[in-house]
């Protein structure tokens, strides 16, 4: 075996390929064809488009005496063939007159590693599609599209550009079979060629009508996918509805229709399609998930929280029973879409937040530094918000009106520990020290985006489990300012929103604190109940939500969690009509997403929210989906 110096540890794939080609030629010169093939296979594995490798392959075939003999050099032990060797065999097949076999084999090779530019080989050309048997085109293209994501990642899409060109050439053939046109359409829509995908399926429908008088269900299904991926859901629904009439027993098609009508906001129709899917396949967890999601949304607007939460909790339980099902997880998330607490923390409504925002705007605009300002507040507000304002603007003086019963400063109970805040008159002071730099880094890392649903929130908050009690409470009482640009920008529209949002993340993170301790005697339970029953504050709602998440995740806790959140809500409700309270509304909404809540307490919460909505000139809750969620997404995308 000829010896060529080893390449360094670095170098590009092309550099490595060229080195292997040189080694191959050295072995050819010495007559060692077996080792020449080894190096050539490695060269093609590094760089499937290397022209020098294919030129060397021709030299190897000449030395072996035939293309067939050269192929044998790359087959190894016959049990498996390395990708580079398979590429070499594929390139040798056309020389044997086996072009269709070469295209089919290349399709299989691409399916095994789609991101590699295997089709950049000089023997592969779109014009091959003009003479290939239709069945070979269909099999090769099908192998490719089934192996890639939808849409294909950019790197993969670039590598598959020659395949899209082949599909376009094939589609130009008059009378091409409908199934081949549909296969080409499936590839095109994954590669972003949406109009091609639609046009080819339309032609497939015409071919079906010519050959059998009516479009096949398969063609209509593929046409629906082409329309869906092109952002034309109404046309997709029309195609799939026609397809459902061809073969009413297709449960997967019923699920597709349930999904797309759900995404269009037609929850009643989605429920009907999901019911048909479940009737066809009653044991299908996917059909059950689609039905539960549609039932929850068809029952009422989750923003208004008039819907019965039971289907959503059943859906969460189904997801827990099938943890590997991405479809069921997606059903949970889309059922929660847009709803306060299920998807996002509502922005704070305290007047002190507006003051914080205005003073911040003045300083950041260059109008001048706030030297002193005196404000009057008619009622006491959340100590978290007050303390953040005081920390940012210590020169600001805030006078608070008389405190009206029930006194918001007084904890409901201290059975589970002392309050997070102590009061000197109307001024609250944290009873815990500030957190460490390490703890601050944890909250900045985790509290970066809204969650898809409460179960996702639970999973993403796991990083807080590394913090001790002092650090967790310190974060809650001394929350830093946001540093992520998206949240900084949102803070200009909703001052102190991130701090409130981050407190919720911390409380959900408390669920991961000392998880080795049984729940009834655990520190995490005691911490959350300590916060829940503390003075009126954002941390009360944050703790309530965390307990609700735990009830979603752990059914054995539901009875107790429903009871304690119900107790805290009833205490907060005493203030309604007596004095201003920002705690009632968010706590009521958390109560209504908690499983197993006393129906009478839930009815009281719904009634209070409805009365509050009717009395308001405009509702913050009704604006959430249009403002916070969309603004957050827009900031992130920009």
C-alpha positions, -999 to 999 in steps of 0.1 A, spaced: 0 0 0 15 33 -11 22 58 18 10 94 16 17 118 44 -12 122 68 -32 155 68 -32 177 98 -61 176 123 -79 205 106 -87 212 70 -119 212 51 -138 182 37 -125 192 3 -89 191 16 -94 157 30 -111 145 -1 -82 157 -23 -57 140 0 -76 107 -3 -77 111 -41 -39 114 -41 -36 83 -20 -59 65 -44 -38 74 -74 -7 63 -55 -23 29 -49 -34 27 -86 2 34 -97 14 5 -76 -15 -18 -87 -31 -20 -53 -67 -16 -65 -83 -27 -32 -67 1 -12 -72 25 -40 -110 19 -37 -108 24 1 -93 58 -3 -117 68 -31 -147 58 -10 -133 80 18 -128 109 -7 -165 107 -18 -176 105 19 -158 137 26 -168 156 -6 -195 139 -27 -191 166 -54 -153 163 -58 -148 161 -96 -113 148 -91 -127 118 -72 -150 109 -101 -122 113 -126 -101 89 -104 -131 65 -103 -129 63 -141 -92 55 -138 -100 28 -113 -126 13 -136 -100 12 -164 -75 -5 -142 -101 -30 -130 -110 -38 -166 -147 -30 -164 -173 -10 -144 -187 -42 -130 -153 -53 -117 -148 -18 -102 -181 -20 -84 -170 -52 -67 -141 -34 -51 -165 -11 -32 -189 -38 -19 -167 -48 11 -179 -79 30 -214 -76 15 -232 -69 48 -230 -31 47 -216 -5 24 -201 28 36 -218 59 22 -187 69 2 -185 34 -13 -222 35 -21 -216 68 -39 -189 52 -60 -210 22 -69 -239 45 -78 -216 65 -101 -203 33 -118 -238 19 -126 -245 43 -156 -214 30 -173 -231 -5 -171 -262 9 -187 -281 8 -154 -290 45 -151 -324 39 -135 -308 17 -109 -282 44 -102 -309 70 -96 -329 48 -73 -297 39 -54 -288 76 -51 -322 83 -37 -316 57 -10 -282 71 -3 -296 106 0 -323 93 24 -296 80 47 -278 114 49 -299 141 32 -276 170 41 -247 157 20 -246 169 -16 -247 134 -31 -266 146 -62 -238 170 -71 -220 141 -87 -212 149 -123 -231 119 -137 -264 131 -121 -284 155 -143 -320 167 -143 -322 156 -180 -320 120 -168 -357 124 -159 -366 127 -196 -357 90 -202 -360 73 -169 -389 49 -162 -416 67 -143 -414 40 -115 -377 48 -110 -384 85 -107 -412 79 -82 -392 55 -61 -361 77 -59 -380 110 -52 -402 93 -26 -371 80 -8 -358 115 -7 -389 134 5 -397 109 32 -363 113 47 -364 151 51 -382 175 74 -410 198 64 -397 223 56 -362 209 50 -334 227 69 -316 253 47 -284 232 44 -304 201 33 -325 222 9 -293 234 -8 -280 199 -11 -312 187 -27 -314 214 -53 -305 189 -81 -333 167 -70 -358 196 -73 -344 202 -108 -349 165 -116 -385 167 -104 -392 197 -125 -379 180 -156 -399 149 -148 -431 170 -143 -426 185 -178 -431 151 -194 -465 148 -209 -487 121 -194 -466 116 -163 -484 93 -138 -504 109 -110 -485 91 -82 -451 104 -96 -465 139 -98 -476 137 -62 -442 124 -51 -426 153 -69 -450 176 -52 -441 163 -18 -405 170 -24 -412 204 -38 -432 217 -8 -405 205 15 -379 225 -5 -401 257 -5 -413 253 -42 -449 257 -31 -464 267 -65 -448 238 -82 -462 215 -55 -497 228 -61 -495 227 -99 -482 192 -100 -510 179 -77 -535 197 -99 -521 179 -129 -522 147 -110 -559 153 -103 -564 158 -141 -545 126 -148 -567 107 -124 -599 120 -140 -586 110 -174 -577 75 -163 -604 66 -138 -630 94 -140 -624 108 -106 -595 121 -85 -581 95 -61 -580 101 -24 -542 100 -24 -540 128 -50 -565 149 -31 -546 144 2 -513 154 -14 -531 184 -30 -543 194 5 -508 192 19 -495 214 -10 -521 240 -3 -515 238 35 -478 243 32 -483 271 8 -504 290 34 -537 284 17 -557 266 44 -592 271 29 -581 253 -3 -565 226 18 -597 220 37 -617 218 5 -593 192 -10 -592 171 21 -630 173 25 -633 159 -10 -607 133 -2 -627 122 29 -657 114 7 -636 90 -13 -627 68 17 -645 78 49 -625 53 69 -593 72 67 -587 82 104 -554 100 96 -572 122 71 -598 130 97 -570 141 121 -555 163 94 -589 180 90 -593 183 127 -558 199 130 -562 224 101 -597 235 112 -585 239 147 -557 262 135 -583 282 116 -602 288 148 -632 266 137 -631 246 169 -666 231 165 -657 217 131 -624 205 145 -643 187 172 -665 170 146 -636 158 125 -618 146 157 -649 127 167 -649 109 134 -613 100 138 -619 87 173 -649 67 160 -627 51 134 -599 43 158 -610 45 194 -577 33 207 -557 61 190 -541 85 216 -537 110 188 -574 110 180 -582 113 217 -558 143 220 -573 161 190 -608 156 204 -599 169 239 -582 200 225 -611 208 203 -636 202 230 -618 226 253 -617 253 228 -651 247 213 -666 251 248 -655 287 252 -628 313 247 -598 305 269 -590 342 272 -624 347 289 -619 314 307 -656 304 304 -645 269 291 -646 238 313 -610 230 321 -617 192 324 -609 184 288 -576 203 290 -566 184 322 -576 151 306 -554 161 276 -525 169 300 -529 135 316 -529 119 282 -497 136 274 -482 123 306 -492 88 296 -476 92 262 -445 113 269 -429 105 236 -458 117 215 -449 151 200 -484 153 185 -501 151 218 -477 176 233 -486 199 204 -523 194 211 -517 206 247 -498 237 236 -522 248 209 -552 243 232 -535 268 256 -526 293 228 -532 329 237 -547 324 271 -535 342 302 -515 319 325 -520 289 303 -496 306 278 -484 338 294 -483 359 325 -507 389 323 -489 423 324 -491 441 358 -519 466 362 -507 485 393 -505 523 390 -470 522 404 -459 504 373 -471 532 351 -451 556 373 -420 535 370 -424 535 332 -429 572 329 -400 581 352 -378 556 333 -388 571 300 -379 606 312 -344 596 323 -337 574 292 -350 601 268 -324 626 280 -350 650 295 -331 649 327 -324 629 358 -352 625 383 -340 645 413 -372 643 433 -409 635 427 -438 633 450 -467 610 442 -500 601 459 -516 567 456 -551 561 468 -544 525 479 -515 503 488 -502 481 459 -481 450 455 -449 452 476 -428 438 448 -438 466 425 -434 492 452 -399 480 462 -387 478 426 -399 514 421 -382 525 453 -349 507 443 -349 524 409 -360 558 421 -350 562 457 -355 599 454 -392 595 447 -416 600 476 -448 581 475 -477 589 499 -503 562 502 -539 568 512 -556 550 542 -554 512 542 -589 497 539 -599 463 553 -592 436 545 -557 448 552 -535 437 522 -503 438 544 -515 410 567 -507 374 557 -536 349 557 -515 326 578 -478 323 589 -482 285 595 -457 278 567 -432 305 574 -428 342 579 -439 365 551 -415 376 523 -424 412 532 -426 431 564 -443 465 567 -434 497 585 -466 516 580 -472 514 542 -436 508 533 -426 471 526 -392 457 532 -379 423 520 -372 399 549 -346 380 528 -312 392 515 -305 398 478 -295 368 457 -260 359 445 -246 366 411 -250 329 403 -287 329 412 -292 360 390 -276 342 361 -300 313 365 -331 335 363 -317 354 333 -310 321 316 -344 306 322 -369 335 322 -364 344 285 -396 334 267 -432 326 272 -441 289 277 -462 269 253 -482 254 281 -479 248 319 -463 214 314 -436 231 293 -431 257 320 -425 229 345 -399 212 324 -381 245 315 -379 256 351 -358 226 362 -326 247 364 -339 265 395 -336 232 413 -299 238 419 -307 269 440 -312 268 478 -341 284 497 -323 316 504 -314 321 467 -350 314 456 -366 338 480 -339 364 473 -347 363 436 -384 368 444 -378 398 466 -349 414 447 -356 407 410 -332 424 386 -341 443 355 -343 423 322 -313 421 300 -328 403 270 -334 430 243 -369 417 236 -380 420 272 -363 454 276 -384 466 247 -416 451 260 -408 468 294 -413 501 277 -449 492 269 -456 471 300 -432 484 328 -420 458 353 -436 431 332 -405 409 330 -399 411 368 -434 398 374 -429 372 347 -396 361 362 -411 357 396 -435 332 381 -406 313 366 -389 312 400 -420 298 417 -424 271 391 -387 264 396 -394 259 433 -412 227 423 -378 213 414 -364 222 449 -354 191 469 -374 168 448 -362 138 469 -385 149 497 -421 135 496 -445 163 487 -466 164 519 -434 171 540 -414 188 514 -396 222 516 -409 231 481 -445 227 492 -439 247 524 -422 275 504 -451 278 479 -477 278 507 -457 304 526 -459 326 495 -495 318 486 -508 328 521 -485 359 524 -495 396 520 -511 406 487 -483 406 462 -473 393 428 -457 364 446 -491 352 457 -502 347 421 -468 332 412 -470 307 439 -507 299 430 -497 293 394 -468 270 405 -491 250 426 -515 247 398 -487 235 375 -478 209 401 -514 197 401 -514 194 363 -482 174 365 -489 153 396 -526 142 399 -521 130 435 -517 166 445 -549 179 429 -573 178 458 -550 197 482 -539 222 456 -575 229 446 -584 234 483 -555 258 491 -559 279 460 -597 280 466 -590 292 502 -566 319 490 -590 331 463 -619 334 488 -598 355 511 -587 378 482 -624 380 470 -633 397 503 -616 429 490 -638 431 459 -662 460 463 -645 473 494 -611 485 482 -590 483 450 -573 450 445 -550 438 418 -548 403 432 -584 391 427 -584 390 388 -551 370 382 -559 347 412 -594 340 398 -579 331 365 -554 307 380 -582 291 400 -601 285 368 -572 265 352 -567 244 383 -580 209 383 -606 197 408 -616 231 421 -649 233 440 -675 241 413 -692 267 436 -659 286 440 -652 284 403 -687 298 397 -681 327 421 -648 335 403 -664 335 369 -692 357 381 -668 382 396 -647 383 365 -678 388 343 -691 416 365 -657 433 365 -656 430 327 -690 445 322 -681 474 345 -649 482 328 -646 506 298 -619 483 283 -605 450 295 -569 443 299 -575 406 295 -592 410 262 -562 429 249 -536 404 260 -536 383 229 -534 414 206 -508 432 227 -484 412 249 -483 379 230 -480 395 195 -456 422 206 -434 396 223 -433 375 191 -427 405 170 -398 416 192 -383 381 191 -387 378 153 -372 412 147 
